[in-house]
Amino acid sequence: MPNTKPAVKSELHPRNKHNEGYNFTVLTEVLPELKEHVFVNKYDTETIDFSNPEAVKLLNKALLKSHYHVDNWDIPDGYLCPPVPGRADYIHYIADLIGADDEKQIKCLDIGTGANCIYPIIGIAEYNWRFVATDIDEDALEVAFKIVNNNDILRGQIELRRQINPRFIFREVLGVDEYFDVTICNPPFHASEKEARLGSLRKTKNLGNKKPLLNFGGQSNELWCEGGEKAFLTNMIYESRHFTRQCAWFTSLVSKKDNIRPLKKLLTKLEAKEVKVIEMATGNKISRILAWRY
């Protein structure tokens, strides 16, 4: 008999619903299509092939349906299919940062929401936050719009906006009198398409697959930008200085540890009142949240 007891992932946030791993008995009940992708590995544990894009997408659909009350979620092939536990961790740590409680209506700005709209989904299901979600990709926003409109829990809680000018992050999408409790972002961290492909190749080899496919997908603007993560976040920090009265906290994921020091130095130069680095761990991956306020 396979071991159906989920492995404990103690490194996740204490409130993360995925702390005990994936319960495939439950997940295949809510989404029977997932069952054909589940197998027992050499450790006698049920799992899926994480190098298979279809299996990963079906896992996400099952997780969102089972844990977050989102019955209708789908994205086209090639778009970023995010690992849900790690995205949930970001939201939970942000809730700790801003001191979210049931009595206050939190308004959050999601920069680069993508077709998957994952952060608003989790933020609404877990904390009933309201979101403005932006992206430069019109097609991605159309997909996100369908997800929002096809799920009762999301309808009316998310406003989607297109950033027409890719040089800007906050400008031209925020109204003059708008105020946000927090901004969140998962920036493109590669500096070129070639670098993104090489990173994907390393990932799939680590998963035991020799094919250089993007198992979690991703369009060019989702995975890379000129100068990579450091350049993107440098631009974000400089621009945030002009919106100090409209955002209480600015935050972003930082994938590369070496980028933290120069970004903190820049924030000191710009006289940020408070800077925090929050470490997160999902499986073998270590990432961090950079948070600042003026």
N, C-alpha and C positions, 0 to 999 in steps of 0.2 A: 504493500500500500504506500502511495506517495505521501510525503509529509505535507499536509495541507495547512498546518499551523504557520502563519506568517512569521518570517524572521523579524526580530525587533530591530528597529532603526533608531537607536537611542540618540543619535546625533541631530535628529530633527527637532524643531521647536516643540515644547511640551504640549501645545494645543493642536499640533499638526495631526490631522485625521489619518495620516499615512505612517504614523510611528510604528505600527506593527506590520508594515509591509503590505503586499497585495494579497487580498483574500480572493483567489480565483473562483472559489465556489460561489461567493456572492456576486462577483463581477460577471461571471458567465450566466448567472440567473437573470440579471438585468439586461445583459446584451449577449444573447446566445451565439451571435456570429463570432464572438471572441474565442469560443471554445475550441475551434479547429486550430488555433494558434498556440494553445497551451500544451506544454509537455513537461515531463519530469526530467530534471537535469541530473548530472552525475552526483549531486549532493542529496538526491532523493527529494527535491523540492520542486513544486510547480512554478513554472515561469513561462516567458515567451522569448522569441528571438528578437532582441532589441535592435538588431541590424536590419530588421524587416519593417519598412515604413508603414505597410498596411497593418501589421500587428500592433505597432506603436500607436497608430491613430485609433484603432479599435479599443486599445487599452484606455486611452484618454477619454473616449466616448463613454466607456463603462464607468470610469472613475467620476466623471462629471455628472453622469446620471445617478450613480449610487450615492455619492457624497455631497453633491452641490445642487441637486434638484434641477439640473439642466438636461432636459429630455431630448432636445434637438440641437446637436452640435456637429458640425462637419466643416472641413476646410478642403480646398482643392489640392491636388497633388503638387508638390513643390514648395508649398508654404510651410513656415516653421510650425512644427508640432511639438510644443513645449512639454517637458517632463513636469507633471502636475505637482508632485510632492515638493520640489524645489521652489516652484512658483508660490505655493501655499506658504512656505517658510518665510519668504519675503514679506508677504502680507501680514503674517503674524508678528514678525519682528517690527514692522512699521506700526502695527497697532500698539505694541509696547512703547515704542518711541514717542508717539503722540498722545499716549494715555487715553486711548479710545474707550468710551463706555457707552452703555445703552441709552443714556440720557441726551447725548450730543449727536447731532447729525453731521457726520464727517463728509467733507467734500474732497475728492482726490483727483489729481490730474495724472493720467497715464500717458506718458510720452512714447510714441511708437507702439501702439497697442497691437498692430498686426491683424491678420485675418482671424486669428484664434481668440482674441479678446479675453485672454486667460486671467489677467489680473483683476479686471472688473468683475468677472464671473465669481472669482473666489472672494473678493472683497465684499460683494453684495451678499453672497450666500452665508458668509461667516459673520459679517459685522453690519450688514445693511447700509454700507456706505453708498454715496452717490458719486458718479464718475463723469468727468469729461475725458474722452479718449481721443488722442490725435495720431495721425499718421500721414506720411507723404504719398503713400500708395493708394490711389483711388480704388483700384480693384480689391485690395485688402479690406478697405473700409466697407465696400459693398457686401463682402462676405460677412464681416462683423455685424453689419446692419441686419442681415438675414438671421444671424444667431440671436441677436437682441430681440427682434420682432417675433421670433418663433418660440420664445420662452417667457412664460408669464412672470417668472421671478426677476427677469432682467428688464422687461418693458417699462419704460418711464424712469429707469434708474441710471441709464447711460446715455450721454450725448456724444455723438461721434463728429469729429471735425477734421477736415483735411488741412494739413500744413502745405500751402502752395509753394512756399519758398524753402527749399531744403537747407539753406544756409542758417535759417532761424529755428529755434526750438520753442521759445515762449512767445516771441513777437508774432503778431498777425494771427494768432489763434486765441489769445486771451483778451477778454473785454476789459475796458478801463476800470470798471468798478467790481470786477470779479475777485473773489477771495477763495483760496484753497488752503486746507489744513496741511496738505502734504502733496508732493509730486513724486512719482515713481518712474523708473525707466530701466529697461534692459537694453543697453546700447549695443550697436554692432561693434564687435571687438576685433575683427580682422582688418588689416590695412589694405587688402586687395582680394580679388576673387581667387587668385592662385593660392594665397595664404589660407583662405577659407577651405579650398579643396584639399590642401595638404592636411589641415586640421581634421577634416572629415575622414580622410584616409587613415590617420592615426587612430581616430575614434573607432572606426569600423574594424580595424585590425585588432584593437584591444578587445573588441566584442567577438573576435574569432571569425570575422568575415573579411576576405581579401579584396572584395569589390569596393571601390572608392565611391560609395553612394552616400547621399546625405540622409541618414536614417531618420533624423528629426526634421528634415526639409530645411527650407529657408530661401527666400528671395535674396537678391544681391544687397538690397538696402537693409535687410534684416540681419545679415551676417557680416558685412564689411562696409567701410567708408574710408575715404582718403585720410590717412594718418591713423586709422584704427581707433580703438577705444580711448586712448589717451587724448587724441585730438578732439574727438567728439565731446568728451567730458570737460576738457579745457574750455571749449566753446560754450558748453552748458553753464559752467561756473561763471565765466565772464558775463554771460547774458543774464544769469540769475541775479546779479548785482542790481539790475534795473527793475526787478520785480519783488523787492524786499517787502513791500507793503501789501503784496497780493498773495504771498505764499509764506506760511509759517515755517515749514520745513521743506527743503529740497533733498531728494535722495536719488541714488542710482546704484544698481549693481556694478561691481568692479570685478571682472574676471581675472585680470592679471595683477598679482600682488605687487609687482614692481611699479605699477602706476600709482599706488596709494601715496607714496612719499611726495612725489612732485605735485600731486593734486592737493594734498594737505598744505604744502608750502604755498601754493597759489592762493588757497583760501585764507591763509594767514595774511598774505600780502593784501588781499581784498577786504581784510578786517571782518571776517566772519566771526560772529559772537560765540558760536559753538560748533565744533566739528566732532563727529563720532564715526568710528569704524566698527561695524557689527559683523563678526565672522559667522558664516553658515557652512554646514557640511551636509552634502547629500550623496550617500554612497562613498565613492572614492574621490569625488570632486569637492574642492574647497573653493568657496567664493566669499565675497564680502559685500556689505552695503556701506557706501559712503553717504553720510548724512550731514547737512550743514544748515545753519540759519544765521540771519544777520540781526 
